[in-house]
Amino acid sequence: MARFSGTPVAPLAFNFLQCYIALMRIPNEIVDKIAGLVLQRLKNRELILFKTEEVKVRARIEAAILADLRAEEALDAEVESMIKAHSAELDSEGADYRKLFNMIKGKLVRERELII
């Protein structure tokens, strides 16, 4: 079994899905940095007035970013399970898994009116 970013990857047609999902995991340090940049821009443009401590606002921004990332990871897992459920049919038809993944994900995003 191969490894990608420390995650075992089976030598199947689903490798690209597992690699994509592994890449989606963003370290907390990067989320912290993004939250800091968002907060800094809001402050620089005078688009925010603090009613509480700046640290609490930054924590809320980080929480919102992490919640969004978790929602997208859950959606990716759902798409992957849908594809795996029909893998035999797709293998026999020679389907392009990456295109299929993106198509299904796009459809679910539109149907659920998600913003990713």
C-alpha positions in Angstrom: 0.0 0.0 0.0 1.4 3.4 -1.0 1.5 6.4 1.3 0.6 10.0 0.5 1.2 12.6 3.2 1.3 9.9 5.8 -2.1 8.6 4.7 -2.2 5.0 3.3 -3.5 5.0 -0.2 -4.7 1.7 -1.8 -3.6 1.2 -5.4 -7.1 1.6 -6.8 -8.8 3.9 -9.2 -9.8 6.1 -6.2 -6.3 7.2 -5.5 -7.0 10.7 -6.8 -9.9 11.1 -4.4 -7.8 10.1 -1.4 -5.0 12.4 -2.6 -7.5 15.3 -3.1 -9.0 14.8 0.3 -5.5 14.6 2.0 -4.6 17.9 0.3 -7.8 19.5 1.6 -6.6 19.1 5.2 -5.2 22.4 6.1 -2.9 22.7 9.2 -4.2 24.8 12.1 -1.3 27.2 11.7 -2.5 28.1 8.2 -6.1 28.6 9.4 -4.7 30.8 12.2 -2.7 32.8 9.6 -5.8 33.2 7.4 -7.9 34.3 10.3 -5.3 36.9 11.2 -5.2 38.3 7.7 -9.0 38.5 7.5 -9.1 40.3 10.8 -6.3 42.6 9.8 -8.0 43.6 6.5 -11.3 44.2 8.3 -9.5 46.5 10.7 -7.4 48.3 8.1 -10.6 49.1 6.1 -12.4 50.1 9.2 -15.1 47.5 8.5 -15.3 46.1 12.0 -16.0 47.6 15.4 -15.0 45.5 18.4 -17.7 44.8 21.0 -15.4 42.2 22.6 -11.7 41.4 22.7 -9.9 41.1 19.4 -8.7 37.6 20.4 -12.3 36.4 20.7 -13.2 37.8 17.3 -10.1 36.0 15.8 -11.2 32.8 17.4 -14.7 33.1 15.9 -13.1 33.7 12.5 -11.0 30.6 12.9 -14.0 28.6 14.0 -15.9 29.7 10.9 -13.1 28.7 8.6 -12.7 25.3 10.2 -16.4 24.7 10.1 -16.4 25.4 6.4 -13.4 23.1 5.8 -15.1 20.3 7.7 -18.3 20.7 5.7 -16.4 20.4 2.5 -14.5 17.4 3.7 -17.8 15.8 4.6 -19.2 16.5 1.2 -16.0 15.1 -0.4 -16.4 11.9 1.7 -20.1 11.6 0.6 -19.1 12.0 -3.1 -16.4 9.4 -2.7 -18.8 6.9 -1.1 -21.3 7.5 -3.9 -18.6 6.7 -6.5 -17.4 3.7 -4.6 -21.0 2.3 -4.5 -21.0 2.2 -8.3 -17.3 1.4 -8.8 -17.9 -1.8 -10.7 -20.1 -0.1 -13.3 -17.8 2.8 -13.6 -14.7 0.6 -14.1 -16.4 -1.3 -16.9 -17.3 1.9 -18.6 -13.9 3.4 -18.2 -15.2 6.5 -16.5 -12.9 9.4 -15.6 -13.1 9.4 -11.8 -11.8 13.0 -11.4 -14.4 14.4 -13.8 -17.1 12.3 -12.2 -16.1 13.4 -8.7 -16.1 17.1 -9.7 -19.4 16.7 -11.5 -21.2 15.0 -8.6 -19.7 17.5 -6.1 -20.8 20.4 -8.2 -24.3 19.1 -8.5 -24.5 18.5 -4.7 -23.2 22.0 -4.1 -25.9 23.5 -6.4 -28.7 21.4 -5.0 -27.8 22.2 -1.4 -27.0 25.8 -2.2 -23.5 25.5 -0.6 -20.7 28.0 -0.9 -17.3 26.3 -1.0 
